[in-house]
Amino acid sequence: MLSWTVTFFVIALIAALFGFTGIAASAAGIAKILFFVFLIFFVLSLIFGRRVRLD
């Protein structure tokens, strides 16, 4: 999921470079949302991740 965030961020940078501000803003917004979703999943995996049982 982090790779999708980076992809949309790069698309936003390229679109901003060529002057497509609407596309750049949309891609940056999508990248921002995906980053926060990734961050939430990362924290949840740290909390509820695999636990090793010692029997």
C-alpha positions in Angstrom: 0.0 0.0 0.0 2.9 2.3 0.6 4.0 1.8 -3.0 0.6 3.1 -4.2 1.1 6.2 -2.0 4.5 6.8 -3.5 3.1 6.3 -7.0 0.3 8.8 -6.5 2.8 11.3 -5.0 5.0 11.0 -8.1 2.0 11.5 -10.3 1.1 14.6 -8.4 4.6 16.0 -8.7 4.7 15.3 -12.5 1.2 16.8 -13.0 2.2 19.9 -11.0 5.3 20.3 -13.0 3.4 20.3 -16.2 0.7 22.7 -14.8 -2.2 20.3 -14.4 -3.2 21.6 -11.0 -6.5 19.7 -10.8 -4.9 16.4 -11.5 -2.0 17.2 -9.1 -4.4 18.1 -6.3 -6.4 14.9 -6.8 -3.4 12.7 -6.9 -1.9 14.4 -3.8 -5.2 13.9 -2.0 -5.3 10.2 -2.9 -1.7 9.8 -1.8 -2.5 11.5 1.5 -5.5 9.2 2.2 -3.5 6.1 1.3 -0.6 7.1 3.5 -2.9 7.5 6.5 -4.6 4.2 5.8 -1.2 2.5 5.6 -0.2 4.2 8.9 -3.3 2.9 10.6 -2.8 -0.6 9.3 0.9 -0.5 10.4 0.0 0.5 13.9 -2.7 -2.1 14.1 -0.3 -4.8 12.9 2.1 -3.7 15.6 -0.5 -4.0 18.3 -2.4 -7.1 17.1 0.5 -8.8 15.1 1.7 -12.4 15.5 2.4 -13.4 18.9 4.8 -16.3 19.6 3.4 -18.9 22.0 5.8 -20.7 24.2 4.2 -24.0 25.1 
